Amino acid sequence: MTDGAGALLAAARRREQRSGPDASRNAHAGRPLAVLAAVFTLVQLALVRPVLGLGWDEIVYTSQVTSHHPAAFFSAPRSRGVSLLVAPVASWSDSTVLLRVYLALLSGLGLHLAFHAWRGLFPTRVLVTAGAFFASLWVTLFYGPQAMPNYWVAVGALIAVGGFLRHRAAPASASPLWAVVAGTALMAWMRPTDAVWVAVPLLVAALAGRRWRSLLAVVGGLAAGGAEWVIEAYTAFGGLGERLAEASRIQGGLGWHIAVDDQLRSLGGRALCRPCTGSMPHPVITLWWFVLPLLAVLGLILAVRARRTLRTLVPLACATTAALPYLFMIEYAAPRFLQPAYALLAIPVADALWHLVTAPRGRWRTTARALVALAVAGHLTVQLTVLVYTVDRNIDSRRDWARTAGELHRLGVRPPCLITGHEAIPVGYYTGCSSGATSGNNENTTAAEIVRTADRVPVATLTGPGGTPPGYARPWPAHRIGDLEVRIAPAPGAGTPR
């Protein structure tokens, strides 16, 4: 009996050593992560400003569940996850401020859960540093309180990968498997195609190691989160293949397209870089983007030397597959597309940073710490500067939509009504009208249907600078609102030809 108990204790010690740092070093991981999440939430509310109006994509997602505005056209690439995420507030309140506060609080909770899923795999200081790095990126702060999917794909990726590695370290425990299911389901709920790209290394690792429970958890989570999107493909798009083909068309045709330079251009605060022209941002703004993979590789080297390769290699592999389609398969860029990759890279990067400030001895350690501190200070300065610029720029554009809506109200275009033409979706939302398009990625009506609608409700067609109004609207009276030409259909019975 004594020999058997000793053998069991020895086996337990070996499992503990393989599973990562001593448990006592991670027992209180939740507390500093909770503080970090609270700071992240407060910074969002202070710098992104709850008064920021809804953006174009936010309008599409939010309008699906609100009773205060008609639903905007929902194109093939989109998923209903964000709409359901905002439903607890948007379904009964039209307050953008309330929605922003709700999403900021929710994103803070998501940050905490995402990095808490890695407890026991890395020391608490590494997890907190990784969380701080990801949370300090301007793209994370900007999109945290917004009704957009990419941040939540990042949260789901961290939870899924962390759960996968924890289950591998402790196969007898079932809770990490539920984390895998929850994380992959959250990703697929938000963006099914992104979820598949992130999950590829997990599927390969599970198959290679014959970890059938892990494999089932990944596949089950993807199926649970993506089921609605697949069902909708058959009910609204003619089938899964048709929806995927339409999604590819809307994104410019998926294929071999090098978008690395486009992503670099977007780092200066461009929410959408399509077409992505113009000069590159100042090198100071893009420097961190080049340092990031170098630090991640250093983290992998350290992991190999410490014989804990897998827990660093897996997030690196998932980050690579998450970034691959957005760097090499589309013709445009948005900085939010790479949020899952940044989140997964944050952990090996934080591990490398701690090595840089602790490994050197004597005078070199002081020098290394000073250099890292200087680099961190510079990084924070750049990120916050770009954030403030981006927020100001977006506030201005969304105020323009609100002003246009006010002028349309003055001209008699009030709900129920229809807006077509230039920026019809956001202007329509701010006006309280439906939106329509006869061509392009948001095509949902025809010219004949628009003319018939004008016999029942007010219809306005917007033409941007340098554009020409569509044929059906040319006989309508013209007005100017800023740099827009607005043609408003005469009221029914007015006698003006249609």
N, C-alpha and C positions, 0 to 999 in steps of 0.2 A: 504493500500500500504506500509506504513511504517513497519507494522508488517511482511508483506511478505518479504520485503527487508532484515529485520533483520534476519528472518529465513534462507534466502538464504546465508547471510554472515556467520551465525553460522555454517551452513552445510559445507560451503567452508572451514572454519577454521578446522572443524573436519576432513574433507578429507585431508587437508594439514598436520595435526598432524599425521594422520594414514599413510600418504605417506612417512614420514621420516623426516630428519633434515630440518630446515628452508631453504627456497630456497636461501636466501642470502648467506648461507654458502656453496652453491654449484654452485653459479652463475658463478664462475671463475674456475670450475673444469677442464675445457679444457686446461687452460694454464699450470698448473703444470704437468698435464698428458702429454702434448706435449713436455715439457722439459724432462720428464722421457723417453719418446719414442726416443727423439733425443740422449740422453745419451746411451740408450740401443743400438741404431744403431751404434754409434761411438765405443762403447766397442766391439761390434761384429767385426767391421772392423779392430780394433787394435789387438784383441787377437785371433780371429779365422783365420784371414789372408785370403784375397781374393785369394792368390795363391794356397790354398788347392785344390787339384784335386778332381774330382768327385768320390764319393764312389759307391759301388756296386748298391744299390737301386736307387741312384740318376741317375746312368747311364741308368737303365731300364726306369725310368720316362722320362728323358731328351731325350733319343734316339728316343722316339716315335714321337717327333715333330721337330727334327733337320734334315737338309738335308746333314749334314757333316758326319754322321755315320749311318750305318744300324740299324734298330730298333731291340732292344734285345727282347727276349721272355717275354711276358707279362702274368704272371700267374693269377690264379683265384682270390686270395684275393685282388689284386691291383685294384685301381680305377684311372680314367683318370684325376682327379682333379689337381694333381701336374703337369702333362704334360701340361695341359692348363695354369696353373699358370706360368710356365717358358716359354711358347711359345712366348710371346712378345720379348724375347731376344734370346732364343735358336733356334728359327726358322730361324734366319738370321745370328747369330754370333756364332763362335766356341770358344769365349773367356770365360774361366772359371772365370777370374777376373771380367769381366763385369756382368756375371750372379750372382756372389757372392754379388757385390755391389747392384745390382737390388733387390735381395732377402733380403738383410739387410735393405734397405730402406723400402721395402714392409712389412717386419716383424715389423719394428718400427711403421709404420702406423697401422698395425693390433693391436699392443699392445695398442696404443692410443684409437682406436675405441672400443676395447674389454672392457676396464675399463670405458670409457666414457659412455658406455651403462648402467652403474650402477648409473649415477648421480641422485641425489635426494633420493636414497635408503640408502646411507651411507655418512657420512661427507667426504669432499674432502681428508682430511688427511688419512682416512682409505683407500680410493681408491688408492691414491698415494703410500701408504705403501704396499698395496697388490700388486700393479703393480711392485714396486721395488723388493719385495720378489720373485715374479715369474720370473722377468727379470734377477735376480741375480743368479738363479740356473744354474749350469754349463750346464745342459742338454738343457735349454732354449737358452742360449748364443751360444752353439755349433750348435744347429739345426736351429736357426733363419735364418741364411743365406744359408741354405742347401735346396735342392729340395726334401723335405720329407713332409709327410702329417700331422704328429702328432701335430706339433705346430699350424697348421691351424685348426685342430679339436678343440684344446684348445681355440683359438680365437673365433671360431664359438660357442662353448659352452658358453663362457662368454657373448657373444652378445645375444644369444637365451635366456639364463636364466635371464639376466638383463632385456631384453625386456619383458619377461613373467611377472616378478614381477612388473615392472613399469606399465604394462597394468592392472594388478590386482589392483594396487593402484589408477590408474586413468582410469577407464574403458571407459570413453568418448573419450579418445585420441586414434587415429589410428596409430600414429607413432611407439609406442612400438610393435604393432603387426607386422609391417613390419620388425622390428628388429628381432622378433622371426622367421619370415619366412627366413630372410637373414642368421641368425645364424645357424638354422637347415639345410638350404640348403647348406651352406658352409661345415658343418660337413659331410653331406651325399655325397657331391661332392668329398671330400677327402677320407673318409673311411665310407661307408654306415653302416657297422655293428657297428662301434663305435658310429655313430650318433644315432642309435636306442637305444643303451645302455644308452647314456646320456639323451635321451629324455623320457625314461620310467617314471621317477618321474614327468615330466611336463605333460605327458598324464594322469597319475593318478590324479594329482592335478586338472587338467582341468575338468576331468570327475567328480571327487568328488565335486567340486564346481560348476558344471554345467556351466562352462565358455566355451560356445560353440565356440565363436570367437577365443579364445586362442587355443582350441583344433584343430580347422580348420587351424590355423596358423602353429602349430607344424606339423600336418599331411601334410599340403601343402608344407611346407619347405622340409620335408623328401622326399616327392614324387618328387619335383622339382630337388633336388640335386641328388637323387638316381636313377632317371629315366634312365640315360644313362647306369649305371651299370646293371640294370635289363634288359634293351634291349640287351646289349652285352651278358648277360647270355644266352639268347635264340639264338642269332646269332652265338656265338662262343663256348659255353659250353654245349649246349643241353638243357638248361632250368635253371630256378632259383634254383631249388632243386639240380640239378647236380653241378652248380657252387658253391653253399654253401657247398656241400659235398666235392668237390675238394679243396676248400679253407680250410676246416677243416683238410683234409688229409695233405696238405702242412704244416699246422701249428702243425702237430704231432697228430692230432685227438683231437678235443675239448671235454672236459669232466672234471671229477673231478681230477685236478692236482694242488697240492699246489706249487705255484711258488714264494711265499713270500721270501724264502731264495735266490732264483735265482735273484730276483730284488735287494736284498741287495748286492749280489756279483757284480751286474752290476754297482752299485753306484760308484765304484772305477774308472770308465772311460771306461768300456767295452761297445762298441757300440752294440754288439750282444753277448749274453751269451748262446750259443747253440753248444754243450752241456755246461751246466753251472756247471763246476767243478772248483776245486781250493779252496784256502782259502778265508775267508771273508776279506774285507778291514778293515783297522784299525778302531776301534770304533769311533774315532774322525770324520771319514768320514761319518759314518752312523748315528751318533747321531741325526742329524736334522730330519731324517726320522721317528724316534720314537717320537720326540717332536712335530712334525707337527700335528698328530691327537689329541694329548692332548690339544694343543692350539685351535684347531678347536672345540673340545667339550666345552672348556671354553667359546669360542665365542658363542656357542649355549646356554649355561647356561645364559650368560649375556643377550642374545636376549630374552629368556623366561622371565627373570626378568623385562626387559624393555618393555615387551608386543609387541615385534616386531619379533616374533618367525619365521614367514614364510620366511622372506627375508634371514634368515640364514639357516633355515632348508632345503629349496629347493636346494641351491647350495651344501650343505653337502650331501643331498640324491643323487643328480646328480653326484657328485664326487665319491660317493660310488659305484653307478652302473657303472660308467665309468671305475673304477679300478677293479671291480669284475672279469671280464673275464681274465685279465692279472695277477691277483694274485692267482686265483683258478681254471682256466680252460685251461691253456696251460702248456707245459713242458719246456719252456725256457723263457728267459727274454731279454728285451732291455729297458734301462732307458727311452727312448722316449715314450714308450707305455703309461706311466702314466702322461704325460704332461697335458692332459685335467683335470685329477683329481687334480694335483698340482695347476692349474690355478683357479679352482673352490674353492679349500680349502683356497686359498690365502686371500680371503675377510674375512671370519670369523677369520682366524689367525691374520690378521692385526687388526681387531676389538679387539681381545683379547690382543694383544700387547699394544695397546693404553690404554686399561683399566689398564694393569699392571703398566704403567708409570704415570697414572693420578689419579687412585683411592686411593692409599695410601696417608696418610697425614704426614706432618712434616718430621722427619728424615727418616721415612720408604719410603717416596717418593723418596728421594735422593738415598737411597740404591737400591730401585727397578730400578730406571733409570740407575744407574751404572751397575747393573747386566744385564739389557736388552741390554745396549750399548756394554758391554763386549761380550754377546752372539752373537749380530749382527756382531761385528768385527770378532769373531771367525768363524762364519758362512760364511762370505764373504771370509775370508782367505782360508777356506776349498774349497769352490766352485771354486774360481779362480785357486787354486793349481791343482785341478782335471781337470779343463778346459785346462790349459796349457799342462798338461801331455797328455790329450786326443788328443789335436790338434797335438802335436809333434808325437805321436804314429801314427795317421792317415796320417800325411804328409809323414812319412817314408813308410808306406804300399803303398800309392798311387804313391810315387816315384818309388817303386819297380815295380809296374805295368808299369809305363812309361819306365823304363829301359828295362824291358822285351820286350816291344813293339819296342824299338829302336833296340835291338838285332835281333828281328824277321825281321825288315826291312832290317837289314844288311844281313840276311840269305836269302833274296829274297821274304819274305812274305809281300806283299804289296797289298793294295786295287785294285780291288775287291779280297777278300780272305775269308777264313773261319778258325776260331779257335775253337777247341773242347777240352774237358778234363778239367783239374784242373783250376779253376778260369777263365773259358773261357769267361764269360760275361765281366768282367772288362778288362782283357787283350785284348779281341777282340775289345772293344771300343777304348782303347788307341792305338791299332794298326790300327784302321780304318776298321776292318774286321767284318763280321757277326760272330755270335757265335752259337754253336750247342751242344746239349746234347742228348745222347741216353737213358738216365735213370735219375731218381731223380726228384726233384721238377721243374726243368727247361727243362724237356724232350720235344724236339721239332723236332727231326729228327731220322733217322735210320742209322745203319752202312752202308747199301747199298747206301743210298742217299749221305752219306759223301764220299764214294768211287767214286760215279758218279760225285760229285762236284769237286773232285780232278782231273778229266779229263779236267776241264774247267778253274779252278782258283787255286792259291796256297792254300794248306790246311796244317795246323799244329795242332798236338795233344800234349797237355801239360800233363805231369805226375808229381804229387807232390812227396815230399819225402816219401819213403816207398811204393809208389804205383807201379802198373805195367801198361804198355800201353795196350790199347784195342787190340783185335786180328787183326782188320783191319789195324792197324798202325805198327805192329811189323816188317814187311818187310821194312819199310821206314827208311832212314838214320837218325841216332840219333845225337843230339847235346846237350850241356849243357849250360843252362843260369841260373847262380846262383845255387839254389838248385832244379831247375826244369830240368827234361829230356824232350827235345823237339824232336818230330819226324815229319819231313816235307815230304810230299808226293813229289816224283820226278815229274819234269815237264812232261806234256803230251808228249809221244813219246820217253822218255828217256830209255825205255826198262826194267826198274826195275819192278818186279812183284808187283801187288797191293794186 
